[in-house]
């Protein structure tokens, strides 16, 4: 039991396939979220590991969508081109 408490602070990670099955979405949708920077993941060669806490927060909050000119999304402000 002492070993279990040592790992509590580590994030819950899962492969794209397992995360897709858990949350009921397609693996390609999760890869798009990763590439767009909307969820936290780690690419270990050919295997993508998704941070399940990040994915759950994304689904809880929803997609913030694009920012307006004077709005911020995730601390980033959109600027004119």
N, C-alpha and C positions, 0 to 999 in steps of 0.2 A: 504494500500500500504506500510506502514511502516513495517508491519510484513513480507512482502515478502523479503525485503532487508536483514532482519536478517538471512534468511536461504540461502543466495547466496553462502556462503562458505562451505556449507555441500555438500558432494558428492551425485551424482545421483545414487540411488541404485534400483535394480529390482530383482525379483525372477529369478531363472534359466529359468523357462518356459517363462516369459515375455521377458527376455533378448534374449533368443533363437528366439522367434518370431520377435523381433525387428531387429536382425542382420541376420536372415535367416539361422541359423545353428541349429544343434540338441542340446537338453539339455545335452545329455551324452558327447558331445564334449566340452561343456562349463565346465562340472564337471571335465573332464580330465585336462583342462587348469588350473582350480582352484587347483586341487591336485598337479599339476606340479609346482605351484607357478608362473605361467606366467601372471595371472591377479589377481587383488585384490578382495577379497570376505570376507564375514562374515558368519559364520555358527551359526545360532541361533537355536540350537536344530535340528529339522527336516527341517528347512527352510534355504536355502542358498541364501544370498543376494549378488549380483554381483555389483561391482562398474562399472557403465557404462562408465565412463571416462577412466578407466583403460582398459576396453575391447576395446573401440574405438582406444586407442593408440596402443594396441596390433595389431589390424587389420591394422592400418595405417602403422606401422613399419614392420610388418611381424614377423615371428618366427626367432629369431637370430640363432637357431640351436645349436648344440654342439660346445664347444670351442676346438680349437686346443691346443697343449701343451703350447705354449707361448702366447696364446690369452686370452682375458677376455671377458666375456659375462655378462652384468649387474653388472660389478664390481667384478665378481668372476673369478679367474684364475684356470684353470684345472691343476692338478698335477698328476704325475705318481704314479702308485700303487706299 
